[in-house]
Amino acid sequence: MLSGCPVVISDNTPWSGVNDAKAGWAIPLTDLSQYVNVIQKLVYMNDKDYKKILENNKRFINEKLNIDALRKEYVNAFEDIIEY
């Protein structure tokens, strides 16, 4: 997700919210036909729809991870180390 690719994952991951966010697909591992259908959908998807999924993916991962807050925590930790 961080590399900006649509995801097709198991619904047993902490990222299963991708379905609701329209940022990818979280599918039960037992549903092989759904995996095949999603991959076929991706192959035939037009550019506009693909870009929309990528936008949703970026928004989802930024909300889930709060990258700006993580970056600030790392900067503060490194500043503390340097001052020590």
N, C-alpha and C positions, 0 to 999 in steps of 0.2 A: 504494500500500500504506500509506503514511504517513497518508493521509486516512481509512483504515479501510474501504476498499472491496475487495471480492474482485477478484482480477486474472485476466485472460485475456491471456496474453502468449506470445511466441514462446519456444520452447525453446532459442534461441540467445542468451539473456540470462544475466547472472550470477545471476538470481533464479529459475532453473529448478527450484530445490529446493522451490518452492511445492507441487509435486505430492506429494512425500513428506511435507511438513508438513500437507497437506490445507488449505492456505491460499489456494488458487487453482489455476489451470491454466496450465501451460506446454506449448504444443502446437507441433508442427512447422508452419512456415508453409505447407507444401504440403498440409496436411490440412484443407481447407475444411470438410468434413463434420463433423470433430471440433469446429471452432469453432462451427458451427451447433448441434450437439448440446449443447455447454456453455452457450451462450446460452439455448437452450430450457430446459435444466435450471435455470438461474438464474431464468428467468421463472416457472416453475412450482414452485420450491422453497418449502417451508413456512418459517415464521418461525424455528422451532427449528433447522433445518439451516443456514439463512442465518446466524444468530447464531453457530453453531459455527464456520463458516468465518471469520467476522470475528474470533472469539477466536483461532483458529489463525493467522490473518494477523497479528494484533497480536503474538503470541508469536514468530512467525517473524521479523518485521522487527526486533523488539527484540533477538533473539539475533543476527541478521545484522549489525545496525548497532551494537549495544551503545550505545544512546543515552545512558545515564548516564555512560559513560566519555567519550563525545564532549562532553557538556555540561561535564564536569569539565575537559577539555582547553581548551575555549573560555574558561571562567572563569579558569583559570590564565593563559592567554595575555593576556586583558584586564587581569588584575591586574598582570602583568609590564609591560604598556604603561603603565598608570597610574603604576606606581612609577618608571618610566624617566623 
